[in-house]
Amino acid sequence: MAGVMIGTIMCILGLYSLIKGKLPFIKKYDGVKKINLHSRIEGTAVLLVGTMVVFQHIIPIKTVILMISILLICILTLILEIVLKAI
């Protein structure tokens, strides 16, 4: 039950980042060149991870597969930010 709530909160925060173009709870962006692009990339990653956490309770996914997929999303996000020069 707690996983569904945490996943839902992550999805809401990810959607907020995608729509507004800024990260919640962050006041200053030090070293970020394109704040909107950076926020949207990070928001998409949070939205994907939140969706996976929610679906873990609906469709049984092993914990190892969930952790590996979360790590792959993080690596993909980092590569996208470097390639698109968002940081």
Backbone hydrogen bonds, N-H to C=O, Kabsch-Sander energy under -0.5 kcal/mol:
donor,donor_aa,acceptor,acceptor_aa,energy
5,M,1,M,-1.8
6,I,2,A,-2.7
7,G,3,G,-2.6
8,T,4,V,-2.2
9,I,5,M,-2.3
10,M,6,I,-2.4
11,C,7,G,-2.2
12,I,8,T,-2.3
13,L,9,I,-2.5
14,G,10,M,-2.4
15,L,11,C,-2.4
16,Y,12,I,-2.2
17,S,13,L,-2.1
18,L,14,G,-2.1
19,I,15,L,-2.5
20,K,16,Y,-2.7
21,G,17,S,-1.5
26,I,23,L,-1.1
27,K,25,F,-0.5
30,D,28,K,-0.7
31,G,29,Y,-0.5
32,V,29,Y,-0.5
33,K,31,G,-0.6
33,K,86,A,-0.6
34,K,86,A,-1.1
35,I,33,K,-0.7
38,H,34,K,-2.4
39,S,35,I,-2.6
40,R,36,N,-2.2
41,I,37,L,-2.3
42,E,38,H,-2.4
43,G,39,S,-2.5
44,T,40,R,-2.0
45,A,41,I,-1.9
46,V,42,E,-2.4
47,L,43,G,-2.4
48,L,44,T,-2.4
49,V,45,A,-2.4
50,G,46,V,-2.7
51,T,47,L,-2.2
52,M,48,L,-2.1
53,V,49,V,-2.3
54,V,50,G,-2.1
55,F,51,T,-2.6
56,Q,52,M,-1.3
57,H,53,V,-0.6
57,H,54,V,-1.1
58,I,54,V,-0.7
59,I,55,F,-3.3
61,I,56,Q,-0.5
66,L,62,K,-2.1
67,M,63,T,-2.5
68,I,64,V,-2.5
69,S,65,I,-2.3
70,I,66,L,-2.1
71,L,67,M,-2.4
72,L,68,I,-2.2
73,I,69,S,-2.1
74,C,70,I,-2.1
75,I,71,L,-2.5
76,L,72,L,-2.6
77,T,73,I,-2.3
78,L,74,C,-2.2
79,I,75,I,-2.4
80,L,76,L,-2.5
81,E,77,T,-2.3
82,I,78,L,-2.0
83,V,79,I,-2.8
84,L,80,L,-2.7
85,K,82,I,-0.6
86,A,81,E,-2.3
87,I,81,E,-0.8
